Amino acid sequence: MTRSFFRFAMALIAAAVAIHPTVTATEARRPNLIWVMADDLGYGELGSYGQSVIRTPRLDRMAKEGLRFTQFYAGATVCAPSRSVLMTGEHQGRTRVRGNAGRRNPIAQALRPEDRTVAHALQQAGYATALIGKWGLGDVGPAEVGLPRKQGFDYFFGFLNQVRAHNHFTEYLWRNEQKVPLPNPVVPVGEAGGGYSEDGIVYADDLFTDQVLTFIANHQDRPFFLYWSMVVPHANNERNRVLKDGAHVPDYGPYALKDWSHQDKGHAAMITRMDSYVGRLLDHLELLGLAEDTLVVFTSDNGPHNESSHNLERFQPSGPLRGIKRDLTEGGIRVPTIAWWPGHIPPGSESDHAGYFGDWFATAVDLAGVDLPPGLDSISFVPTLLGQVDQQPQHEFLYWEFHERGFRQAALYQGRWKGHRSGGSDAPVQLYDLDNDIAEQHDVAEKHPEIAEILSDYLKSARTESADWQPDWGRRN
């Protein structure tokens, strides 16, 4: 570690301490809540979910010590709407942000003042709230209505703009509404390197991990909600356009001597580095004596990507599922999800409960002891966490849509039947029986027309109108 970087890191920690002094709670202890989210991590990219090439010892241990969900879903198949579902407790047909709008319409990718988030609810319940990492639901400029501190977070450190988050060696991050320069040499986009430098010395997710540990240390005596939104293992898409290698990581770790491409080494190293971050978190909680007071949920925002030019055949990132990011098949939306809460979650637990990101809202307020706002698409999974399976409510339907390649819809019925529709609101539904066909290979709509009709009717009525997100069945891009 260079002296300049050491001084820089110490300055960050000192600033965090100044902003977040320890607060002594006068009320009975309620559990701390930590939601840890990887970016573009596939269902099959952890050892506990069948991965045999990439090493993830700490997350595998977390699964052994906690609960592994086998049918938990992201809010969407791409970044921004998945995060909007998580924050609002509304499914993708009703939440504010329903797609990745990017530069085309930044306000469409921002939460509004009237939106109420899970962070709002917990903040009002007396929780300290922090977001560290990637936001993607509000930015400086016209989208600033969605800035994190306007959406229930006391503290924010990270990326506002999700496109900027492609560059792991960025030249700046944000602390609240203040830009924090980083000592990374930056090359203009389009030149060699496409917006990054091989000499970059500060890796964004390394800083996020340090900030996470500092925030926890400063809130030991007060219940807190920490949303840790990592960037790994998302590709550096700008780098990939230039060098065909988007797996941007400081070193290749245990894969340095493998007879693999640089892209494969980098992708595996990003995931193993991510695994070590989670290990640091859990060790920190144990060291501070907070483990039994803290629920940690680890997951991914959507299915795996293929944007680093790495070899999907080598890693099989979707495991037994079909599809990847931007697909509405299971591989695009079913995500690895592990819950850890020593003394409360029975070790080595496994659940096939069909939950999704929108359920975090109900779960969090349930544990915080406050009421769930009316009208949300959110069911608490606390009974599942505590092993009280017979008391767990179930969703009749779960819903997703995708706007970027011609409008498409998907829904899950009774946790078993998966329906897909594209080509128009009256187009036939493709139907899959996930209990017997997890890879969605066989359309059984003709065998089960009554189920197909139920899903067809639901898909016509599931979404509410949005001026920003109108279905365009015919567009292809």
N, C-alpha and C positions, 0 to 999 in steps of 0.2 A: 504494500500500500504506500503510495507516495505521500510525502508530507503535506502537499497541497490538498490532496483528497482527504487526508485525515483531519486537517483543519476544517475543511468544508463539511465533513460529516459531523464533527463536533458542534459546528455552528447550527446545523439543522436540529440536532438533539436539544441544544440549549434553547433554541426558539420554541420548540415544541413544549419544553418544560415550562417556559414562561407563559405560554398561551394556555396551558392546561394544568394548573395546580391541582394537587390532590384535594378532593372534597370528602369530608366525612359525612356519611349518611346517618340520618337519625331514624330512618324507617327500617323495618325488617328487611333482610337481604332477599332480593329477588335475583334470579339467575342473570348473569351476564350473557349476552347473545352475540355470537361471532358468525357471520356468514362469509365464507372464504370461497371465491369463485375464480377458477382458471378461465382462460380465454381460448376457445377452440380446442379443448381437450376432449378426445373421443371416449365413448363408452368402454372401449377395449384397450385403453392406453395405460391402465394401472394393473399391477400384478394381481391385485385382489379381484379384478374383473377379467382375468385371463391373459394379460400381457406377459409374454415370455422373453422379450428381447430388451425392453427398456426397464431399468431398475427404479423401483419406487418403494423402498423398504419402509419409510416412515408412514406413508399413506396406507400401505398394507398392514402395518402394525396398528394404525388408527382403526382400520376396519375390524381387526381382531379384538380390539378393546372396546369397540362400539357397535354401531348398527350399519349394515350395508343395504341400501335400497337397490332392488333389481329392476324396478319399473318407475323411476322418477324422471320427470320431463322438464326440460327448459321451457321458458316462456315462448320462445320462437326459435327459428332455425338460423337466425343471424343476430348480431350483437344488440343494437339499440332497442328493438321491440322486446327482446328477452329481458333486458334490464328494466324496461318500463313495466312489464308484467310483474316482475319481482317487487318493484317499488310500490305499485298501485294496488296489487291484489286483484286486478281485473284481467281477464284473459285477452288474447291478442285481438279479438274482434271488438273489444270495448275499451281497451287501455288507450292512453293518449298517443303514444308513439308506436306505430304499427309496422314500421320498416326502417331501413337505412336511407335517410333522405340526403345525407351528406351536404355538399355545397349547393345542390340544386334548390333546396328549400330548407334552410337551417331551422326555421321556426317549427317546421313539421317534426323535427327531431328534438324538440324541447318540451319538457313539462311546463305547465302553465300555473299561474298563481292559485287557480281554483282546484288544482289537483292536490289530493292529500295522500301522502306517502306513509309507509310503515315507519320511516324515520320521524315524521311528524307525530305519529301516535305515540311512539316510545319517548320522544322528547317531552311531550306533554305529560307523560306518565312519570317523569322525573329521571329518565335515563340520560346519561351523557351519550352523545351520538357522534360518530366519526365515519367518514368515507376516506379510505386511502387506496389510491390506484386509479383506475380508469372509470370515468363517469359516463360520458356519451349522451347525456340527456339535457344538455344546456351548455352554452358556450358564451364567450364574450361577443358583443355585437347584438344582432337582433334576437338571438336565442338566449340572452342572459336571464330571461324570466325563469329559466330552468336551472340556474346555478345551484350547486349543492346546498349552500347555506340558506337559500330560499326554499329548499325542499326538505327541511327538517334536520339537517346536519349541523352540529355545532362547529365542526372542524373538517377541513378538506385538505388533502395533499395528493397531487397527482396530475393526471391528464384530464382536461375538460373535453377536448376534441378527440374523438375516437380515431380519426385519420392520423393525427399527430402521434397517437399512441402506437402506430406501426413502427416508429423509430425508437428502438429500445435505448439507444445512446443519443437521446434528445438533447438539444441545447438549453431547454428550460422546462420546468414544471410549474404548477400553481400551488401556492399555499393560500387557501381561502381565495380572495380576489387579487392576490399579489403574485406577480411573476417571479419565480426563483431561478436565476441563471445557473446553469451547470457548466463545469469546466470541460465540456466535450467539444473538440474541433468538429465543425460541421461543413460539409461539402454541399453546394447548391444542388437541388433536385435536378436530375437530368445529366449531371456530370458523373464521373466515376464514383460509384458508391451510392448515388441517388439519395442524398439527404442524411448520410451517416459518415463516420470516419472510422477506419480500422483502429485508429489510435484513441478512440473513445475510452474514457477511464471511469465513467460513472454509468452503471447499468441501472435503469429505472427500477426494476423489480427488487434489486438489492436495497435501494433506498427505501422502497415501500416497506420491506420487511423490517428494517430498522425503525421506521416510523410506527409500525404496528406494535412492536415491542415497547417502544417508549410510551405510546398512548396507554397501553395496558398498565405499565408500571405506575403511571400517573393517576390511574383511576381504580386502584385496588380496593378502596373503601366505598365505592359508589357503583351501583349497577350501570352498565354501559352496553350500548349496541355499536358494534364495530363491523362495518361492511368493508371487507378487504377484497378489492377487485383487481386481481393480477392482470398482467398483459401476456405473460408466457402461457402457453407456447404459440401465441399468434405470430404469424410471419411478419417480417419487415417487407411489406409489399413493394416499396420503392426500391429497396435493394434487390429484390427478386427480379424486377423488370430490367435492371441493368446487368446484374451478374448471374441471374438464375440461381440464386442462393439466398433465400429469405430467412433461413434459420440463424438468427443473429444472436449470438451468445458469447460471453467473454472467453470461454474456453470449452473444449470438448470433454472435459472431465474424464470419466472412466471409459469413454469411447474413443479417446485420442488415437489409440493404436489399432483400432478396428480397420479391417480392409473394406471400408465403406466409402461412399461419396461424402464430401464435406456437408452436403445438405442433410444426409442421414445422421451423421455424427452430431451436427448442430441441433437437429430436431430432438434426438434422444437426450442430448445434454440439457436442453431447455426443460424437458419434463423432469429429469432427475434433479436439476437445480430447483425447480418448483417444489419437488418432494422435500428437499432439504429445508426450504422456507417453512413448510408446514411443520416439519420436525422441530424447528426452532420455536415456533409458536407454542406447540404442545409442551415442550420442555420448559418454556418460560412460565406457562400457567402452572405447571407442577412446582417449579422453583418458588413461585410467589404464593403457593398454597391456594390458588384460585381454581384448580381443575374441577373440583366438585361443585363449584359455584358457577360454572361456565359451560354453556352448550355451544359446541363448535360444529358447524355444518360445512362440509367441503363439497363442491360441485363444479360444473362447467357451464358456461353461458349458452352453448349449443354444441352440435356435433363437431367432429374433427375437420380440419382444413386440408387442402392440398396445394397451398400457396407458397410453400418453401421449396418447391421442386424436389421434395424428398420422395422416397419410395414407399407408397402405401402398401404394396405387397409385402414388404419386409415387416412392417409394423402391425398390419391388420387393425387399424385404429378404431374401427366400428365393431370389432369382435364379431358376434353372430348376426349383427344387424345389417340391413341394406341401406346404403346411402351415406352421405357426409353432410357437412355444413351446406346450407341452401337447398337441401332436400327435406320434404315433409315425411318421408319414410322414417322409420325408427332411428336409423343411424344419424339423422340430422337433428333429432330432438330428444331422444332418450339419452340421459347423461349419467355418468358415475356420480353417486351421491352417498356420502358417509357422514353419519352423525356420531359425535363423541361427547359424552357427559358422564365421567366416572362417578359411580355411586348411584346413578339414576338409570342409565341405559345398560341393560344386561350385556356383558361382553360377548362377542361373537354372534350377535343377533343378525338376522337377515329378514327383510320384509319385501313382499311383492305388492305392497299397497301402491296403487296408481295415484301418485301425487304429482304436483308440478310447482313451478316457481311462485305462482299466485298464492299458494297455500302458506308461504312464509309469513304473510301479513297476519292471518288468523292465528298461526302458531306463536308468533312473537307476542301478540297482545294477550293471548291466552296465558303465556308464561309470565307476562308482566302484570297480570291481574286487572286488565282494563277491557272494556267492551270493544267488540269488533264493529266498525262502522257498518251501517246497513248497505245492502245492495252490491256487496263485493262477490267475486267468484273465488272464494277462499274458504278452505276447510282446515282447521287445526289438525296437525298430525301428532300432537302431543301424546294421545293414547298409544300410537305406534311406537314412539320413542320409549315410552315406559313399559312396553311389553303388554299393554292392555288391548290386544287385537280385537277382542269382541266388542269393545266400546268405540272403535274407530269408524266415524262416518265415511261414506264413500261418495265420490263424484258420479253422477249419472253420465255426464259428458265432460270431455276436455276438448279444447278447440285451438287450432293454429291456422294461420294464413301466410301467404308469401306474395310479394308484389313485384319482385325484380325481374322475373322471367315470364311474364304473363301471369295473371292472378290465379292462385291455386288455394285450395282449402283442404284441411284434414281435421278429423275429429275422432275421438276415442269414445266408445259407448260401453258402459259397464266394465271398464278395464280390460275388455277382451276384443271387441270388434272395432277395427280401424277402417274408416271410410275416407276416400280421397276423391276430390272433384277438381277438374280443370276443363276449360273450354266453354264455360257458360253456366248460368245458374240452373238450367234445366238439363245439363249434361248428366249422363248416368254416373252413379257412384261406383267406384271400385271398392270392393269389400275384402278385408283380410281378417282371418281368425288368428290373432296373435298367440292364443293358447296352443295352437297346433302349427303355426307358420310364422315364427318370430321374424323371419327374413322377408316377409310379405312377398312371396313368390307366386301365390296362387289366388287369383280373384275368385271369390266364392259368392258373388252377388246373385248369380242365377240359382245357386243352391239355397240361399237364404234371402229371398226377396223381401221378406217382412223386415229383416234387420236393415237391409239396404234402404228400404223406404223410410224407416225411422231416422237413419243417418241423413238421408237426402232432405227430409223435412227440417231436421235440426240445422244443417248447413245453410239452408235458406233463411233461417231466422236467428242464427247465432250472433251475427255482428250488428252493431249499431252504425248509423251513418256518420261519416267523418269527412269534412270538407278537404282535409289533407290527404286522406287515404281512400280514394274511390277505386273500386275494383275496375280493372281494365283486362277483361278476359282475352282480348285479341292481341295485346302487345307482346312482343318477344324481343329480348335483348341479350 
